[in-house]
Amino acid sequence: MDSSSNEIEAATPDAVRKARLIRRVPILAHVVKEGLCPEGILLRALEPVTFVDGEYIYCQGQPERDVLFIEEGKVLITQRRRSRAMSNARPVGFIPMDSSAGVVFARRSSRRRSQVEAEMEIQLHKHEELEYFGEESLLQRLVSRMLNAVASGTVSCFVLPEAAFARLLAPVHELMLHRHLLRMHGVLAKQRVFQHFSARQRQYLLDRCTLEHYDEGARIIQQDDKDDDRYFILAEGEADVVLDEPLRDHRRPKSAAIVCVEQVVDEEEADTGVRTSIVCRKTLYQGFGEMGILCRPRTAHVDAAGSVICVAISRKVYIGASQLHGVSAVDTDAEALLAMSLMEEWTLVVKTRNLHLANPLVSRHLETFVKKFKAAYMQKFDGKTLYLDLLRRIHAEPTLADEFPFVSDRLAWDQPASSLSITRAETRRILSLPPAERSPFETSFMARLLELTAFVDKFDRPAHVDKVTLARGIARFAKFLTVQNDKFLFRQGKIESRAFLILRGNVNIVNEDVNTLQPGLALKQYDVLATLSAGDSFGELSLVTRLQRSASALAACEVDLMLWSSAQNFSQH
């Protein structure tokens, strides 16, 4: 009888939806796969529920602590602003709490968020399909909700009641708690290897990370290890980065007539041991292990300084997140460049530490300064840039370097920071010169920067003119322009004759025809039509027409651009 009833239950539409959800939500799939909770029990515990746009799923102050899994739709997590002006204001439907009255909110009472409440709240983050929310109240032992959850559009969820959540998912409570804390503190966005990831990609990492526990003195990472491909973030405790350096006897050989081979043997025999020293200490939410996730040998040991809990992210998960946006292959060149940049930083840190071996506190401050300076400097070259594309081409096709030796002689693939800086500085210098004063070498350098962009293909090219020659002619009239974040390059409705090519950064093409303001807000809301990145061009039509701009161009960050105006006659070249 029981088996037949289970089969009937499994055949219902709700049961099919629940089973599909369990298979697709990583934390639920993990619980079932590891045998921590039978699937049948989870099926019976989940309850379907639907919310309409703008409806509160739960509010701050509500005592219920259920966890919800999103089947379809999006959910906004918000928090009420705290200010003196709003301290006495109460949202519509608010019921004061009285210690003698017990529960004052009905369990998941449905009501829509008012405009006043929307203005009083700030959005912390957003959850999408197959993610879960609401777990923090039980995991942090809170007596009531500290955040609001609001439906953005129609939302279909499955609710796991508080009692079932506490009992069935108890083995993964610690993992869920640390994932929540990483999200709330924005930890992944601060890690060098993940700072280019979108919110969706970072959520993918959080959904698949694991927890590792280490006792005091345990070795988390082994220097020179090539097999461990995990990246670690400290969730609790601290860890020491320890470097083993071979000690060498640098005494000069007794005879100056020793041949080179014998000298190498002498130097190898001069190793007198290993010096072990602590380079720095990693603290809460700091990451380490970049070399492993980039498939490079570890550059140092990492030892637990006390009891430690780490969040671990494997290379397999990292690749899965990288491919979320339709990218089928890993960009090995970008990984190599990042690995070399990290090696440059590490070398600087080690050299800095050697200046103050007797004072580890000074070493730590110097290391922090060097890493922050390097990170801030390299932000100019984050992501796709034409500078990086040219550096890759020179590395892949060394013969290109002969066309502009004044630049190529100073570039090195294993020194990306300085090489990209030199490339940008030379680009800016050349484009600041009048066209007549640019040498053939300088024109060739700019032509190679332009050659592979779609901008060159937009010009009519005679059969006897190759692409590089056309790029040289176009590059002769280009100027350099840097625009700061949130500044307009041009405005909708204006008449002007300028075309742009992005060298570095992003530009938003926005529509300013929005003639209505958000109720209660004084800020105009722009409709972003497209986001252009390095290598993209825009505004070309204005070079040959006198039409008004159909949209505005707004810098999404600091941007380097090439600029052309109609006063320059391309047809002569």
LINCORSUL-V309628 format. One record per residue. N is the residue number from 1. RES is the residue in one letter. PHI is phi in whole degrees, -180 to 180 (none if undefined). BURIAL is # if it has 9 or more other C-alpha atoms within 8 Angstrom, else .. Layout:
n->[N | N]
res->[RES | RES]
phi->[PHI | PHI]
burial->[BURIAL | BURIAL]
This chain:
n->[1 | 2 | 3 | 4 | 5 | 6 | 7 | 8 | 9 | 10 | 11 | 12 | 13 | 14 | 15 | 16 | 17 | 18 | 19 | 20 | 21 | 22 | 23 | 24 | 25 | 26 | 27 | 28 | 29 | 30 | 31 | 32 | 33 | 34 | 35 | 36 | 37 | 38 | 39 | 40 | 41 | 42 | 43 | 44 | 45 | 46 | 47 | 48 | 49 | 50 | 51 | 52 | 53 | 54 | 55 | 56 | 57 | 58 | 59 | 60 | 61 | 62 | 63 | 64 | 65 | 66 | 67 | 68 | 69 | 70 | 71 | 72 | 73 | 74 | 75 | 76 | 77 | 78 | 79 | 80 | 81 | 82 | 83 | 84 | 85 | 86 | 87 | 88 | 89 | 90 | 91 | 92 | 93 | 94 | 95 | 96 | 97 | 98 | 99 | 100 | 101 | 102 | 103 | 104 | 105 | 106 | 107 | 108 | 109 | 110 | 111 | 112 | 113 | 114 | 115 | 116 | 117 | 118 | 119 | 120 | 121 | 122 | 123 | 124 | 125 | 126 | 127 | 128 | 129 | 130 | 131 | 132 | 133 | 134 | 135 | 136 | 137 | 138 | 139 | 140 | 141 | 142 | 143 | 144 | 145 | 146 | 147 | 148 | 149 | 150 | 151 | 152 | 153 | 154 | 155 | 156 | 157 | 158 | 159 | 160 | 161 | 162 | 163 | 164 | 165 | 166 | 167 | 168 | 169 | 170 | 171 | 172 | 173 | 174 | 175 | 176 | 177 | 178 | 179 | 180 | 181 | 182 | 183 | 184 | 185 | 186 | 187 | 188 | 189 | 190 | 191 | 192 | 193 | 194 | 195 | 196 | 197 | 198 | 199 | 200 | 201 | 202 | 203 | 204 | 205 | 206 | 207 | 208 | 209 | 210 | 211 | 212 | 213 | 214 | 215 | 216 | 217 | 218 | 219 | 220 | 221 | 222 | 223 | 224 | 225 | 226 | 227 | 228 | 229 | 230 | 231 | 232 | 233 | 234 | 235 | 236 | 237 | 238 | 239 | 240 | 241 | 242 | 243 | 244 | 245 | 246 | 247 | 248 | 249 | 250 | 251 | 252 | 253 | 254 | 255 | 256 | 257 | 258 | 259 | 260 | 261 | 262 | 263 | 264 | 265 | 266 | 267 | 268 | 269 | 270 | 271 | 272 | 273 | 274 | 275 | 276 | 277 | 278 | 279 | 280 | 281 | 282 | 283 | 284 | 285 | 286 | 287 | 288 | 289 | 290 | 291 | 292 | 293 | 294 | 295 | 296 | 297 | 298 | 299 | 300 | 301 | 302 | 303 | 304 | 305 | 306 | 307 | 308 | 309 | 310 | 311 | 312 | 313 | 314 | 315 | 316 | 317 | 318 | 319 | 320 | 321 | 322 | 323 | 324 | 325 | 326 | 327 | 328 | 329 | 330 | 331 | 332 | 333 | 334 | 335 | 336 | 337 | 338 | 339 | 340 | 341 | 342 | 343 | 344 | 345 | 346 | 347 | 348 | 349 | 350 | 351 | 352 | 353 | 354 | 355 | 356 | 357 | 358 | 359 | 360 | 361 | 362 | 363 | 364 | 365 | 366 | 367 | 368 | 369 | 370 | 371 | 372 | 373 | 374 | 375 | 376 | 377 | 378 | 379 | 380 | 381 | 382 | 383 | 384 | 385 | 386 | 387 | 388 | 389 | 390 | 391 | 392 | 393 | 394 | 395 | 396 | 397 | 398 | 399 | 400 | 401 | 402 | 403 | 404 | 405 | 406 | 407 | 408 | 409 | 410 | 411 | 412 | 413 | 414 | 415 | 416 | 417 | 418 | 419 | 420 | 421 | 422 | 423 | 424 | 425 | 426 | 427 | 428 | 429 | 430 | 431 | 432 | 433 | 434 | 435 | 436 | 437 | 438 | 439 | 440 | 441 | 442 | 443 | 444 | 445 | 446 | 447 | 448 | 449 | 450 | 451 | 452 | 453 | 454 | 455 | 456 | 457 | 458 | 459 | 460 | 461 | 462 | 463 | 464 | 465 | 466 | 467 | 468 | 469 | 470 | 471 | 472 | 473 | 474 | 475 | 476 | 477 | 478 | 479 | 480 | 481 | 482 | 483 | 484 | 485 | 486 | 487 | 488 | 489 | 490 | 491 | 492 | 493 | 494 | 495 | 496 | 497 | 498 | 499 | 500 | 501 | 502 | 503 | 504 | 505 | 506 | 507 | 508 | 509 | 510 | 511 | 512 | 513 | 514 | 515 | 516 | 517 | 518 | 519 | 520 | 521 | 522 | 523 | 524 | 525 | 526 | 527 | 528 | 529 | 530 | 531 | 532 | 533 | 534 | 535 | 536 | 537 | 538 | 539 | 540 | 541 | 542 | 543 | 544 | 545 | 546 | 547 | 548 | 549 | 550 | 551 | 552 | 553 | 554 | 555 | 556 | 557 | 558 | 559 | 560 | 561 | 562 | 563 | 564 | 565 | 566 | 567 | 568 | 569 | 570 | 571 | 572 | 573]
res->[M | D | S | S | S | N | E | I | E | A | A | T | P | D | A | V | R | K | A | R | L | I | R | R | V | P | I | L | A | H | V | V | K | E | G | L | C | P | E | G | I | L | L | R | A | L | E | P | V | T | F | V | D | G | E | Y | I | Y | C | Q | G | Q | P | E | R | D | V | L | F | I | E | E | G | K | V | L | I | T | Q | R | R | R | S | R | A | M | S | N | A | R | P | V | G | F | I | P | M | D | S | S | A | G | V | V | F | A | R | R | S | S | R | R | R | S | Q | V | E | A | E | M | E | I | Q | L | H | K | H | E | E | L | E | Y | F | G | E | E | S | L | L | Q | R | L | V | S | R | M | L | N | A | V | A | S | G | T | V | S | C | F | V | L | P | E | A | A | F | A | R | L | L | A | P | V | H | E | L | M | L | H | R | H | L | L | R | M | H | G | V | L | A | K | Q | R | V | F | Q | H | F | S | A | R | Q | R | Q | Y | L | L | D | R | C | T | L | E | H | Y | D | E | G | A | R | I | I | Q | Q | D | D | K | D | D | D | R | Y | F | I | L | A | E | G | E | A | D | V | V | L | D | E | P | L | R | D | H | R | R | P | K | S | A | A | I | V | C | V | E | Q | V | V | D | E | E | E | A | D | T | G | V | R | T | S | I | V | C | R | K | T | L | Y | Q | G | F | G | E | M | G | I | L | C | R | P | R | T | A | H | V | D | A | A | G | S | V | I | C | V | A | I | S | R | K | V | Y | I | G | A | S | Q | L | H | G | V | S | A | V | D | T | D | A | E | A | L | L | A | M | S | L | M | E | E | W | T | L | V | V | K | T | R | N | L | H | L | A | N | P | L | V | S | R | H | L | E | T | F | V | K | K | F | K | A | A | Y | M | Q | K | F | D | G | K | T | L | Y | L | D | L | L | R | R | I | H | A | E | P | T | L | A | D | E | F | P | F | V | S | D | R | L | A | W | D | Q | P | A | S | S | L | S | I | T | R | A | E | T | R | R | I | L | S | L | P | P | A | E | R | S | P | F | E | T | S | F | M | A | R | L | L | E | L | T | A | F | V | D | K | F | D | R | P | A | H | V | D | K | V | T | L | A | R | G | I | A | R | F | A | K | F | L | T | V | Q | N | D | K | F | L | F | R | Q | G | K | I | E | S | R | A | F | L | I | L | R | G | N | V | N | I | V | N | E | D | V | N | T | L | Q | P | G | L | A | L | K | Q | Y | D | V | L | A | T | L | S | A | G | D | S | F | G | E | L | S | L | V | T | R | L | Q | R | S | A | S | A | L | A | A | C | E | V | D | L | M | L | W | S | S | A | Q | N | F | S | Q | H]
phi->[none | -65 | -65 | -67 | -68 | -66 | -66 | -64 | -64 | -68 | -88 | -71 | -58 | -63 | -65 | -64 | -62 | -63 | -63 | -64 | -63 | -61 | -70 | -97 | -86 | -54 | -68 | -72 | -61 | -65 | -62 | -71 | -63 | -83 | 73 | -79 | -156 | -63 | -63 | -61 | -68 | -64 | -58 | -73 | -82 | -75 | -124 | -75 | -154 | -129 | -130 | -97 | -59 | 81 | -86 | -72 | -83 | -155 | -125 | -58 | 96 | -71 | -83 | -69 | -132 | -72 | -115 | -122 | -114 | -84 | -87 | -146 | 103 | -131 | -128 | -96 | -101 | -126 | -142 | -67 | -65 | -109 | -152 | -63 | -68 | -104 | -63 | -98 | -83 | -128 | -69 | -61 | 90 | -73 | -118 | -63 | -95 | -126 | -59 | -91 | -94 | 75 | -71 | -114 | -99 | -68 | -65 | 50 | -66 | -89 | -158 | -85 | -78 | -82 | -63 | -63 | -65 | -61 | -73 | -85 | -113 | -116 | -85 | -89 | -164 | -132 | -107 | -121 | -54 | 73 | -103 | -124 | -155 | 91 | -76 | -67 | -62 | -73 | -66 | -97 | 58 | -86 | -80 | -153 | -66 | -102 | -130 | -107 | -123 | -125 | -71 | -110 | 84 | -72 | -125 | -113 | -129 | -121 | -99 | -105 | -57 | -52 | -63 | -69 | -62 | -65 | -93 | -78 | -103 | -55 | -63 | -113 | -60 | -62 | -62 | -65 | -64 | -69 | -64 | -62 | -66 | -62 | -69 | -64 | -91 | 59 | -68 | -64 | -66 | -91 | -84 | -56 | -76 | -116 | -69 | -91 | -74 | -77 | -60 | -65 | -67 | -67 | -65 | -60 | -63 | -62 | -69 | -126 | -74 | -126 | -108 | -128 | -107 | -136 | -84 | -58 | 86 | -69 | -90 | -85 | -131 | -106 | -59 | 71 | -69 | -109 | -94 | -76 | -112 | -100 | -108 | -118 | -128 | -72 | -94 | -151 | 89 | -135 | -143 | -100 | -91 | -116 | -114 | -99 | -120 | -69 | -92 | -121 | -93 | -92 | -66 | -72 | -63 | -66 | -117 | -77 | -93 | -68 | -74 | -62 | -64 | -65 | -65 | -63 | -63 | -59 | -66 | -66 | -76 | -82 | -62 | -113 | 140 | -128 | -102 | -106 | -146 | -86 | -83 | -162 | -120 | -89 | -118 | -52 | 70 | -86 | -108 | -159 | 102 | -60 | -62 | -65 | -72 | -99 | 63 | -119 | -63 | -65 | -96 | -162 | -82 | -133 | -116 | -71 | -101 | 106 | -71 | -133 | -121 | -119 | -91 | -112 | -125 | -83 | -65 | -60 | -68 | -60 | -66 | -59 | -67 | -65 | -96 | -64 | -95 | 85 | -84 | -85 | -128 | -79 | -79 | -66 | -64 | -65 | -65 | -62 | -64 | -64 | -62 | -70 | -63 | -65 | -66 | -61 | -60 | -61 | -62 | -63 | -63 | -64 | -66 | -64 | -63 | -67 | -74 | -138 | -62 | -78 | -130 | -62 | -67 | -63 | -59 | -66 | -67 | -65 | -62 | -60 | -62 | -62 | -68 | -67 | -63 | -63 | -64 | -66 | -68 | -74 | -62 | -63 | -118 | -66 | 74 | -77 | -140 | -69 | -63 | -67 | -60 | -68 | -62 | -64 | -64 | -64 | -68 | -80 | -126 | -58 | -66 | -61 | -62 | -69 | -78 | -147 | -62 | -63 | -104 | -62 | -66 | -103 | -98 | -146 | -62 | -87 | -131 | -64 | -62 | -70 | -65 | -67 | -64 | -65 | -61 | -66 | -63 | -68 | -60 | -65 | -65 | -66 | -71 | -85 | -83 | -61 | -53 | -68 | -95 | -87 | -75 | -59 | -64 | -68 | -66 | -63 | -60 | -69 | -64 | -67 | -67 | -88 | -51 | -91 | -86 | -69 | -60 | -65 | -69 | -79 | -96 | -70 | -119 | -60 | -63 | -85 | -108 | -82 | -67 | -66 | -63 | -62 | -63 | -63 | -64 | -68 | -65 | -59 | -104 | -79 | -122 | -103 | -144 | -116 | -121 | -79 | -57 | 66 | -104 | -83 | -86 | -156 | -112 | -60 | 92 | -82 | -110 | -157 | -126 | -144 | -122 | -132 | -129 | -84 | -91 | -154 | 99 | -129 | -129 | -95 | -94 | -121 | -100 | -101 | -80 | -69 | -100 | -117 | -98 | -61 | -56 | 83 | -117 | -102 | -95 | -79 | -99 | -93 | -94 | -79 | -85 | -162 | -119 | -101 | -121 | -57 | 98 | -85 | -126 | -159 | 85 | -64 | -60 | -70 | -73 | -120 | -134 | -119 | -87 | -70 | -63 | -84 | -157 | -105 | -114 | -125 | -67 | -85 | -165 | -66 | -128 | -102 | -138 | -94 | -127 | -126 | -124 | -70 | -67 | -96 | -100 | -73 | -65 | -77 | -127]
burial->[. | . | . | . | . | . | . | . | . | . | . | . | . | . | # | # | . | # | # | . | # | # | # | # | # | # | . | # | # | . | # | # | . | . | . | # | # | . | # | . | . | # | # | . | # | # | . | # | . | . | # | # | # | # | # | # | # | # | # | # | . | # | # | # | # | # | # | # | # | # | # | # | # | # | # | # | # | # | # | . | . | . | . | . | . | # | . | . | . | . | . | . | . | . | . | . | . | . | . | . | . | . | . | # | . | . | . | . | . | . | . | . | # | . | . | . | # | # | . | # | # | # | # | # | . | # | # | # | # | # | # | # | # | # | # | # | # | # | # | . | . | # | . | # | # | # | # | # | # | # | # | # | # | # | # | # | # | # | # | # | # | # | . | # | # | # | . | # | # | . | . | . | # | . | # | # | # | # | # | # | . | # | # | . | . | . | # | # | # | . | # | . | . | # | # | . | # | . | . | . | # | # | . | # | # | # | # | # | # | . | # | . | . | # | # | # | . | . | # | # | # | # | # | . | # | # | . | . | # | # | # | # | # | # | # | # | # | # | # | # | # | # | # | # | . | # | # | # | . | . | . | . | . | . | . | . | . | . | . | . | . | . | # | . | . | # | # | . | . | # | # | . | . | . | . | . | . | # | # | # | # | # | # | # | # | # | # | . | # | # | # | # | # | # | . | # | # | # | . | # | # | # | # | # | # | # | # | # | # | # | # | # | # | # | # | . | # | # | # | . | # | # | # | . | . | . | . | . | . | . | . | . | . | . | # | # | # | . | # | # | # | . | . | # | # | . | . | # | # | # | . | # | # | . | . | # | . | . | . | # | . | . | # | # | . | # | # | . | . | # | # | . | . | # | . | . | . | # | . | . | # | . | . | # | # | # | # | # | # | # | # | # | # | # | . | . | . | # | . | # | # | . | # | # | # | . | # | # | . | . | # | . | # | . | # | # | . | . | # | # | . | # | # | # | . | # | # | # | . | # | # | . | . | . | . | . | . | # | . | . | # | # | # | # | # | # | # | # | # | # | # | . | # | # | # | # | . | . | . | . | . | . | . | . | . | . | # | # | # | # | # | # | # | # | # | # | # | # | # | # | . | . | # | # | # | . | . | # | # | . | # | # | . | . | # | . | # | # | # | # | # | # | # | # | # | # | # | # | # | # | # | # | . | # | . | . | # | # | . | . | . | . | . | . | . | . | . | # | . | . | # | # | # | # | # | # | # | . | # | # | . | # | # | . | . | . | . | # | # | . | # | # | # | # | # | # | # | # | # | # | # | # | # | # | # | # | . | . | . | . | . | . | .]
